[in-house]
Amino acid sequence: MTKRLFAPVAALLLVLVASTVVLAQDLDTRYGKISIVAYDRNGNLIMDDGTKTNYKRIQYLLNDKLIHEEVDESVAKPVPELVRVFQQSQSDAVLVLTDTGETTGTGAIRFIDVTDAGAKLSNVFADCKGEPRYSRKGDVIRVFFKEAKPLKVATYSNGYIR
């Protein structure tokens, strides 16, 4: 009897362990866990940065529930990266960095605004080059890209980048 149960229990444990590795990235906020998960055309989880995959279904999740989904058919473009959580007075802002996959090294940023009511993605701020630097004053977050010529500064407040 014990031998008969061992194989199914071992298989179940393997499935549970494998399912905990599924999330490509996640960051904890005061309102829950923000995650980015990417799948290929066949629905298989993309376990690397996605640069070798020419089709990516990218899902943004809050506590494993879908916030937003987008399809990216760019070759050599990696999956967006969760960078940092900024605690604000009424929400948490999660910085997301996207590489365009081009040899110029340009990218884009956006924020995920997370509250107890849910989460939403901001607009995209494009043509960013280099490592982002941050500053904040109250609920206003500024992201600087010093390598961009001219200097690029994204200002985020109230769920919108200008």
Secondary structure, 3 states (H helix, E strand, C coil): CHHHHHHHHHHHHHHHHHHHCCCCEEEEECCEEEEEEEECCCCCECCCCCCCCCCEEEEEEECCEEEEEEEECCCCCCCCEEEEEEECCCCEEEEEEEECCCCCCEEEEEEEEEECCEEEECCCEEEEECCCEEEEECCEEEEEECCCCCCEEEEEECCEEC
